[in-house]
Amino acid sequence: MLELKSNHLNITQDLFDGVALLSWLPDEILFSLVSRHHRFWGHRLAKHTNVLLFGRPLGGSQHDFPSCIDEFVKRTDQCHGTAIEICTEHTLLNYYRKFMDASEEDNVVATLRSPTVANLKFRLGLLTSRFRAHHPLKACTACMASDLETSGWAYWHLQHQYPGVWVCPTHGVALQESDIKASGVERFLWHLPDKANFRLWPSALHEIERTSFDIFSRISNLTVSLVRCQSPYRINLTQLHRLYHAELDRRNLLTAHGGFRLAEIAAEFVNHVQTLRLLPEFSALPATYDEAYSQLSRYLRAPRTGTHPLRHIVLIDWLLGDSENFQKQYAQTLSSFPTTNLFAPSTLNHTPHPAIVQDSRKLELVKIIQDDGKSVRAAAVEIGIDTATAMVWAAQMGVAVARRPKKLKYERRQALVAQLRQGMDKLNAAKDFQISVVTVTQVLRTEIGLHEQWQRARLQAAQNDARESWAALTTEYANLGVKLLRGLNPAAYAWLYRNDRAWLSEQTPPRIVPQRNRNALWDNRDLHLSDEVKQVTLTLRSTLGKQKIMLWHLYQAIPELKAKLSALDRLPLTARAIDIALQRRSPTKMQTDLPL
C-alpha cells in the first residue's frame, strides 16, 4: 500500500483513491478522529462520513462505545491500528476494562467490532448503576487553546471523558460539558469541542471554596492515574475488598470478630461525599446517613459484579487517598492473598468464597468452630441460625465439619460428588442415586468448593452445546445469513450472544453481498447521462446564443456529471455527447485542473 505521512496526515491511495486520512493526536478518542475527518473532508451530511469509514449511515456514530470497528479497520487498512487497539485505547472501554476480567473485556470488544452495540450498556450494568450512562463529552478550554496552537485542531481527549473526571489533570481547570450528543441533540452527528456548545456548571459550584474544588481535582487525578497505571493491569475485586477490610480495620471500624461498624462507617462516608454530590454525575452517592448505611452494607460486604467503577474510585479516595498509596497497599494485599482459581478441582487449599469473607456472621461462625473447638450445631445455636445453614456457611468458608449421614453413606456421597463435579443435572442425580433434589442441593452447598465446580462444569457444558449447534448450522448452511441461521436455532444463538459474544462474532459467516452486473449498471448510467447532456446542450445553445459552451456549464446543470468526469472511459456515449456539446474535434480528455 502506498502511504505518505506528513504533519498528522496519511494518504491511503488503494483504499480511498487519494482521500486524505488524518493521524491520531495524543490521547484522542475515535469519535474525535472521525469528527476531524468529517470536517477535513467537508462533508455536508454525517452519513457520508459514516458510510465512507464504517459502511453504514449510522455506523460508528456513538461517541463512547462506537460500533462497526472491524469495518473501520478494514476500510482504513489498519492505518489507525488494529480493532483491539482502537477498542481498548481510543474508546471508553479503556476506562471500564480496569475493573473487568479478561473474558468480559473480550465480549465488549466483540460487540464494538460488530455492526451494533445495542444493549451493551445494559449488559455492563450502567443503566442500573444509578450513575449517568450517557457519558457527556467534556473538554478543557486550556487544552483546546494549546491543541489549536500545536496541531491546528481542538479535539476530544480520552482522559477527559472518563466518568468522575471534571478537572483537567494537565491544567487544573474545570472541564466544560458539551450539550451535544449526550443530551440527544445531534446524537448521530460529528462534533468537535466548541465553546458555543458548552453547558454552564451548576450554580452551586460557582461559589465553592478552593478546598472543595480540590476534591474534584483529587478524584479526577486519582481516576486518570488508576486507569493509566500498568500495575495492577486489572483490579481484582476480591483483592480490592480485602484491601477495604484491612484499611477499615486500621481505622478501628471493625468489630472484634471482623464485622463492620456500619453506623460509624456510614457517618464518616456520607460526610466525605457531600461536596461530590454537587455535580449531577455523583448524585447516586448517599445524601443521608440512612442511604450511606444501606449502600455500604451492600458494597463493602461482597465484591458485586456490575458495580460502577466510580463507586470503587470514591471508596479508594476515601480510604486510601492517592493512586500511589493505593498501588502500594494493593501490592501488599496481593502478596498476602495471591489470587487463586476458585474453580480448581482440588479443595485442599480452598480459598473462601469472596462474597462470604466480608460477612461478619460467617467469620464469627468460623471462629467458634476453629478457635473455640465447638461443633457446628453448637456454633449454630450460639449465633442463632439453623444447623443446615451453618454447614453451608462452613463449606463456603472452606471449613470441614463432621457429618452423621442417615441415608447418604460415605461411598455413595463420594460417587455423587464426583458426578456433580462433572456438571450432572440435579434432577438426574436425584433419580440415579434415589434421593431427593433437596438432598442433592444440600450436598452441593455443604461440600467445600463443590457448588462452584458444579456451576463451572454446567457453564462449560452449555457453552460446548451452544458452540457445537451453531458451528453445525454455519457449516451446513454456509450460504445463509445470520438472520436465517438464528431462526433455525434461536436458543443457541441467544446463549452465545449473551455469554460468548467474542466466539460468536468470529464464527458468524461473512455477509453475502449480491453480485450485480457492473457493466449493465455503467451502460444504463451512460445512456442516462448522455441523454441529459444532449438535452442540456440544446437548452444552453438557445440561452447562450453564440457564446461557447464550457464544460462547467454542463456539470453546473447536471451535478451528477462532475463526479463521473474521471470515469468517462466507461461512459463512451456521454463522452461523445460532451465532445459534440463543446464542439471538440478530438475525443474527450480529462482535465486534472477542473475548477471545484
ZAPA-353569 format. One record per residue (C-alpha): x, y, z; residue in one letter; residue number from 1. Coordinates in steps of 0.2 Angstrom, whole numbers. Each point is the difference from the previous one (the first is absolute). Example, Ala and Ser with C-alpha at 12.3 -4.5 7.8 and 13.67 -1.06 7.14 Angstrom:
// residues 2
> 62;-22;39;a;1
> 6;17;-3;s;2
// end
This chain:
// residues 596
> 0;0;0;m;1
> 7;17;-4;l;2
> -1;11;15;e;3
> 7;17;2;l;4
> 1;8;18;k;5
> 2;18;3;s;6
> -6;12;14;n;7
> -13;-12;7;h;8
> -6;-5;-17;l;9
> 0;-17;-9;n;10
> -4;-3;-18;i;11
> -7;-18;-3;t;12
> -1;0;-19;q;13
> -7;-18;-3;d;14
> -14;1;12;l;15
> -6;18;-2;f;16
> 8;5;-16;d;17
> 9;15;6;g;18
> -12;5;14;v;19
> 10;6;15;a;20
> 0;-9;16;l;21
> 5;10;16;l;22
> 11;-8;13;s;23
> -4;-2;19;w;24
> 4;15;11;l;25
> 6;-4;18;p;26
> -14;-7;12;d;27
> -13;1;-14;e;28
> -16;-10;0;i;29
> -7;-8;-16;l;30
> -15;12;-1;f;31
> 12;14;0;s;32
> 11;-7;-14;l;33
> -16;-3;-11;v;34
> -7;17;4;s;35
> 16;8;-6;r;36
> -1;-11;-16;h;37
> -18;6;-3;h;38
> 6;18;1;r;39
> 16;-2;-9;f;40
> -10;-8;-15;w;41
> -13;13;0;g;42
> -15;-12;0;h;43
> -17;8;2;r;44
> -8;-15;8;l;45
> 6;-11;14;a;46
> -5;-16;-9;k;47
> 12;3;-14;h;48
> 14;-1;12;t;49
> -8;-15;8;n;50
> -2;-10;-16;v;51
> 17;4;-5;l;52
> 9;-6;16;l;53
> -13;-12;8;f;54
> -10;-6;-15;g;55
> -17;5;8;r;56
> -9;17;1;p;57
> 0;-1;19;l;58
> 15;-11;2;g;59
> 13;5;13;g;60
> -10;16;5;s;61
> 0;-4;19;q;62
> 13;11;9;h;63
> 3;-12;15;d;64
> -2;-18;-7;f;65
> 0;1;-19;p;66
> -5;-14;-11;s;67
> 6;-7;-16;c;68
> 19;1;5;i;69
> 4;-15;-11;d;70
> -7;9;-15;e;71
> 10;16;4;f;72
> 16;-10;2;v;73
> -3;-9;-17;k;74
> -4;16;-9;r;75
> 15;9;7;t;76
> 11;-15;-3;d;77
> 5;1;19;q;78
> 8;17;-3;c;79
> -6;5;18;h;80
> 4;-17;8;g;81
> -9;-17;2;t;82
> -18;-2;6;a;83
> 6;-5;18;i;84
> 11;15;1;e;85
> -13;12;-5;i;86
> -13;-8;12;c;87
> 11;0;15;t;88
> 10;16;-3;e;89
> -11;12;-8;h;90
> -18;-3;7;t;91
> -7;0;18;l;92
> 4;-19;1;l;93
> 17;7;5;n;94
> -8;6;16;y;95
> -12;-15;4;y;96
> 12;-14;-4;r;97
> 11;4;16;k;98
> -14;-8;10;f;99
> -4;-14;-12;m;100
> 6;-17;-2;d;101
> 8;-6;-16;a;102
> -15;-9;-7;s;103
> -12;15;4;e;104
> 12;11;-10;e;105
> 0;-12;-14;d;106
> -19;0;-2;n;107
> 0;19;1;v;108
> 13;1;-14;v;109
> -10;-12;-10;a;110
> -15;11;1;t;111
> 9;16;-5;l;112
> 7;-10;-15;r;113
> -17;-5;-5;s;114
> -13;10;-10;p;115
> -10;4;16;t;116
> 3;4;18;v;117
> -18;-1;5;a;118
> -2;-5;19;n;119
> 18;1;3;l;120
> -2;13;14;k;121
> -14;-11;8;f;122
> 12;-15;0;r;123
> 13;11;8;l;124
> -12;5;14;g;125
> 1;18;-4;l;126
> -18;3;-3;l;127
> -4;-7;18;t;128
> 15;8;9;s;129
> -9;16;4;r;130
> 15;9;-8;f;131
> -3;9;-16;r;132
> 3;-12;-15;a;133
> 0;13;-14;h;134
> 18;5;3;h;135
> 0;19;-5;p;136
> 14;7;-11;l;137
> 12;11;11;k;138
> 14;11;-5;a;139
> 13;11;8;c;140
> 0;18;-7;t;141
> 19;1;4;a;142
> 3;-16;-10;c;143
> -10;6;-14;m;144
> 10;16;-2;a;145
> 16;-10;2;s;146
> -6;-14;-13;d;147
> -4;14;-12;l;148
> 17;7;1;e;149
> 9;-16;-2;t;150
> -10;-11;-11;s;151
> -13;12;-8;g;152
> -14;-9;8;w;153
> -11;1;16;a;154
> -4;-18;3;y;155
> -8;-12;13;w;156
> 13;-8;12;h;157
> -3;-17;7;l;158
> 5;3;18;q;159
> -13;15;1;h;160
> -14;-12;-5;q;161
> 3;-12;15;y;162
> -15;0;12;p;163
> 5;10;16;g;164
> 12;11;-9;v;165
> -5;18;1;w;166
> 16;9;2;v;167
> 14;-1;-13;c;168
> 15;-9;7;p;169
> 12;10;-11;t;170
> -6;18;3;h;171
> -11;-2;16;g;172
> -15;9;-7;v;173
> -18;-6;0;a;174
> -5;-9;-15;l;175
> -14;6;-11;q;176
> -15;-11;-5;e;177
> -7;0;-17;s;178
> -19;1;-2;d;179
> 2;-10;-17;i;180
> -1;-19;-2;k;181
> -2;-6;18;a;182
> -16;10;2;s;183
> -8;-7;-16;g;184
> 3;16;-10;v;185
> 9;-5;-16;e;186
> 4;-17;7;r;187
> 4;-7;-17;f;188
> 11;14;-6;l;189
> 18;4;1;w;190
> 6;13;12;h;191
> 16;8;6;l;192
> 2;11;16;p;193
> -8;17;-2;d;194
> -2;13;14;k;195
> -17;4;-7;a;196
> -7;-17;4;n;197
> 6;-1;18;f;198
> -12;-1;15;r;199
> 2;11;15;l;200
> 6;-9;16;w;201
> -14;-2;13;p;202
> -2;17;10;s;203
> 4;-9;16;a;204
> 18;-2;-7;l;205
> 3;18;-4;h;206
> 4;5;17;e;207
> 8;-15;8;i;208
> 16;2;9;e;209
> 17;-5;-6;r;210
> 0;-15;12;t;211
> -16;-6;-7;s;212
> 6;2;-18;f;213
> 16;-10;5;d;214
> -11;-15;4;i;215
> -6;-1;-18;f;216
> 18;2;-6;s;217
> 6;-14;12;r;218
> -14;-12;-7;i;219
> 5;5;-18;s;220
> 19;-3;3;n;221
> -4;-16;9;l;222
> -11;-7;-14;t;223
> 12;4;-14;v;224
> 15;-7;10;s;225
> -10;-16;4;l;226
> -5;-3;-18;v;227
> 17;4;-7;r;228
> 11;-10;12;c;229
> 6;-16;-6;q;230
> 2;-8;17;s;231
> -12;-7;4;p;232
> -6;-2;-18;y;233
> -17;-5;6;r;234
> -7;2;17;i;235
> -6;-16;8;n;236
> -16;4;9;l;237
> 3;-14;13;t;238
> 17;8;4;q;239
> -7;17;0;l;240
> -13;-5;13;h;241
> 13;-8;11;r;242
> 9;17;-1;l;243
> -15;9;5;y;244
> -2;-12;15;h;245
> 18;3;5;a;246
> -1;19;-1;e;247
> -16;0;11;l;248
> 8;-11;12;d;249
> 15;12;1;r;250
> -13;14;4;r;251
> -8;-10;14;n;252
> -16;-2;-10;l;253
> -2;-18;2;l;254
> -7;-11;14;t;255
> 11;-12;10;a;256
> -6;-14;-11;h;257
> 4;10;-16;g;258
> -18;6;-3;g;259
> -3;18;-7;f;260
> -5;14;12;r;261
> -12;6;-13;l;262
> -7;14;11;a;263
> 17;9;1;e;264
> 5;-4;-17;i;265
> -16;7;-8;a;266
> 2;16;10;a;267
> 18;3;-6;e;268
> -4;-5;-18;f;269
> -15;11;-2;v;270
> 10;15;6;n;271
> 14;-4;-13;h;272
> -12;0;-15;v;273
> -11;15;3;q;274
> 11;12;-10;t;275
> 1;-13;-15;l;276
> -19;-1;0;r;277
> -1;19;-7;l;278
> 4;-7;-17;l;279
> -14;-10;-8;p;280
> 11;-15;-5;e;281
> 3;-3;19;f;282
> -18;1;5;s;283
> -2;-19;3;a;284
> 12;2;15;l;285
> -9;0;17;p;286
> -8;16;5;a;287
> -5;-5;17;t;288
> 7;-12;14;y;289
> -14;-13;-3;d;290
> 5;0;-19;e;291
> 18;-2;4;a;292
> -4;-14;12;y;293
> -10;-9;-13;s;294
> 12;2;-14;q;295
> 16;-5;10;l;296
> -9;-15;7;s;297
> 0;-6;-18;r;298
> 16;6;-7;y;299
> 12;-4;14;l;300
> -6;-17;4;r;301
> 3;-9;-17;a;302
> 8;4;-16;p;303
> -16;2;-11;r;304
> 1;-2;-19;t;305
> -7;15;-10;g;306
> 5;13;14;t;307
> 5;16;-9;h;308
> 18;4;1;p;309
> -4;17;7;l;310
> -6;-8;16;r;311
> 17;-8;2;h;312
> 9;15;-4;i;313
> -9;11;13;v;314
> 3;-14;13;l;315
> 19;0;-5;i;316
> 1;18;2;d;317
> -8;0;17;w;318
> 9;-15;7;l;319
> 17;1;-9;l;320
> 2;17;-7;g;321
> 11;2;-16;d;322
> 5;-13;-13;s;323
> 17;-3;6;e;324
> -5;-5;18;n;325
> -14;-11;-8;f;326
> 13;-9;-11;q;327
> 11;-3;15;k;328
> -14;-7;11;q;329
> -7;-10;-14;y;330
> 17;-8;-4;a;331
> 1;-5;18;q;332
> -17;-8;0;t;333
> 5;-10;-15;l;334
> 15;-7;8;s;335
> -10;-4;16;s;336
> -15;-8;-10;f;337
> 6;-6;-17;p;338
> -14;-1;-12;t;339
> -6;-19;-2;t;340
> -12;-9;-11;n;341
> -16;-3;9;l;342
> -5;-13;-12;f;343
> 16;-11;2;a;344
> -4;-19;1;p;345
> 10;-2;17;s;346
> -8;8;16;t;347
> 15;-4;11;l;348
> 5;19;-1;n;349
> -17;6;-3;h;350
> -2;19;1;t;351
> -16;6;9;p;352
> -13;7;-12;h;353
> 3;19;-1;p;354
> -18;4;2;a;355
> 1;-8;18;i;356
> 17;6;6;v;357
> -7;17;4;q;358
> -16;-6;9;d;359
> 4;2;19;s;360
> -13;-14;5;r;361
> 9;-13;-11;k;362
> 17;6;7;l;363
> -7;-2;18;e;364
> -6;-18;-5;l;365
> 17;-5;-6;v;366
> 8;7;16;k;367
> -12;-10;11;i;368
> 3;-16;-9;i;369
> 19;2;-2;q;370
> 6;10;14;d;371
> -12;-5;14;d;372
> -1;-18;-6;g;373
> -19;-1;0;k;374
> -11;-11;-11;s;375
> -9;7;-15;v;376
> -17;-2;9;r;377
> 7;9;16;a;378
> 7;14;-11;a;379
> -17;1;-9;a;380
> -9;2;17;v;381
> 12;13;6;e;382
> -2;11;-15;i;383
> -19;-4;-2;g;384
> -1;-9;-16;i;385
> -6;-17;-6;d;386
> 13;-14;0;t;387
> -2;-3;-19;a;388
> 3;18;-3;t;389
> 16;-1;10;a;390
> 6;-14;-10;m;391
> -2;10;-16;v;392
> 9;14;7;w;393
> 14;-11;6;a;394
> 2;-7;-17;a;395
> 0;17;-8;q;396
> 14;5;12;m;397
> 10;-16;-4;g;398
> -3;-7;17;v;399
> -2;-19;1;a;400
> -13;-7;13;v;401
> -4;-17;6;a;402
> -15;-8;-7;r;403
> -13;-13;6;r;404
> -8;-7;-16;p;405
> -17;-9;2;k;406
> -3;-4;-18;k;407
> 15;5;-11;l;408
> 15;-10;6;k;409
> 18;4;-3;y;410
> 2;-10;-16;e;411
> -16;6;-8;r;412
> 3;18;5;r;413
> 17;-1;-8;q;414
> -7;-7;-16;a;415
> -13;13;0;l;416
> 13;14;2;v;417
> 10;-7;-14;a;418
> -15;1;-12;q;419
> -5;17;6;l;420
> 18;7;-3;r;421
> -3;-6;-18;q;422
> -16;11;-1;g;423
> -13;-13;2;m;424
> -18;7;0;d;425
> -7;0;18;k;426
> -16;-9;-6;l;427
> 10;-14;-8;n;428
> 11;-1;15;a;429
> -15;-2;11;a;430
> -7;-14;-11;k;431
> 16;-9;-2;d;432
> 4;0;18;f;433
> -18;-2;6;q;434
> 0;15;11;i;435
> -9;17;0;s;436
> 5;15;-10;v;437
> 1;9;17;v;438
> 13;-12;6;t;439
> 10;2;-16;v;440
> -1;19;3;t;441
> 6;-2;18;q;442
> 15;-10;-6;v;443
> 4;13;-13;l;444
> 0;14;13;r;445
> 8;-9;14;t;446
> 15;-8;-9;e;447
> 15;12;0;i;448
> 1;7;-18;g;449
> -12;-11;-8;l;450
> -13;12;-4;h;451
> 12;11;-10;e;452
> 7;-15;-9;q;453
> -17;-6;-4;w;454
> -5;18;-7;q;455
> 16;0;-10;r;456
> -3;-17;-8;a;457
> -18;5;-4;r;458
> 6;16;-8;l;459
> 13;-9;-10;q;460
> -12;-14;-6;a;461
> -13;14;-5;a;462
> 14;9;-10;q;463
> 5;-16;-8;n;464
> -18;-4;-5;d;465
> -3;17;-7;a;466
> 16;1;-9;r;467
> -2;-17;-8;e;468
> -18;4;-6;s;469
> 5;17;-7;w;470
> 15;-7;-9;a;471
> -10;-14;-7;a;472
> -13;13;-7;l;473
> 14;11;-8;t;474
> 8;-15;-8;t;475
> -16;-8;-7;e;476
> -8;17;-5;y;477
> 15;10;-4;a;478
> -9;10;-13;n;479
> -13;6;12;l;480
> 1;17;9;g;481
> 0;2;19;v;482
> -18;4;0;k;483
> -5;-16;-8;l;484
> 12;-10;10;l;485
> -6;7;16;r;486
> -18;-5;-4;g;487
> 6;-18;-2;l;488
> 7;-1;18;n;489
> -5;16;10;p;490
> 4;-8;17;a;491
> 18;-3;-5;a;492
> 2;17;-8;y;493
> -7;9;15;a;494
> 11;-10;13;w;495
> 16;4;-11;l;496
> -5;18;-2;y;497
> -2;3;19;r;498
> 14;-11;6;n;499
> 13;-3;-14;d;500
> -1;15;-11;r;501
> 18;0;-6;a;502
> -1;-18;-6;w;503
> -17;3;-9;l;504
> 7;15;-9;s;505
> 15;-10;-6;e;506
> -11;-14;-6;q;507
> -14;10;-8;t;508
> 1;-2;-19;p;509
> 5;15;-10;p;510
> -14;11;-7;r;511
> -4;-5;-18;i;512
> -1;14;-12;v;513
> -11;-3;-15;p;514
> 10;0;-16;q;515
> -6;13;-12;r;516
> 4;2;-19;n;517
> 12;15;1;r;518
> 1;2;-19;n;519
> -19;1;-1;a;520
> 0;13;14;l;521
> 13;11;-9;w;522
> -9;-3;-17;d;523
> -17;7;8;n;524
> 9;14;8;r;525
> 9;4;-17;d;526
> -17;1;-9;l;527
> -8;11;14;h;528
> 14;12;1;l;529
> 3;2;-19;s;530
> -19;4;-2;d;531
> 1;13;13;e;532
> 16;8;-8;v;533
> -9;1;-17;k;534
> -16;8;8;q;535
> 11;12;10;v;536
> 10;4;-16;t;537
> -16;5;-9;l;538
> -5;11;14;t;539
> 16;9;2;l;540
> 2;3;-19;r;541
> -17;9;1;s;542
> 5;10;15;t;543
> 18;4;-3;l;544
> -2;4;-19;g;545
> 17;1;-8;k;546
> 10;-1;17;q;547
> 10;-16;1;k;548
> -6;-14;11;i;549
> 13;-4;14;m;550
> 1;-16;9;l;551
> -5;8;16;w;552
> -16;5;-8;h;553
> -4;-18;-2;l;554
> 4;-6;18;y;555
> -8;15;7;q;556
> -17;-5;-8;a;557
> 4;-19;3;i;558
> 8;-2;18;p;559
> 2;-18;-2;e;560
> 11;2;-16;l;561
> 14;8;10;k;562
> 3;-15;11;a;563
> 1;-11;-16;k;564
> 13;10;-10;l;565
> 14;-11;7;s;566
> -9;-15;-7;a;567
> -5;6;-18;l;568
> 10;-15;-7;d;569
> -15;-11;7;r;570
> -13;12;-7;l;571
> 4;1;-19;p;572
> -17;7;-5;l;573
> 1;14;13;t;574
> 18;4;-5;a;575
> -6;1;-18;r;576
> -15;12;5;a;577
> 13;11;9;i;578
> 11;1;-15;d;579
> -15;5;-11;i;580
> -6;13;13;a;581
> 17;8;2;l;582
> 3;-1;-19;q;583
> 16;-10;2;r;584
> 8;-9;-14;r;585
> 10;-12;10;s;586
> -6;-13;13;p;587
> -3;7;18;t;588
> 15;1;11;k;589
> -1;2;19;m;590
> 6;16;7;q;591
> 9;-2;17;t;592
> -2;19;4;d;593
> -19;1;-2;l;594
> -7;14;11;p;595
> -8;-7;16;l;596
// end
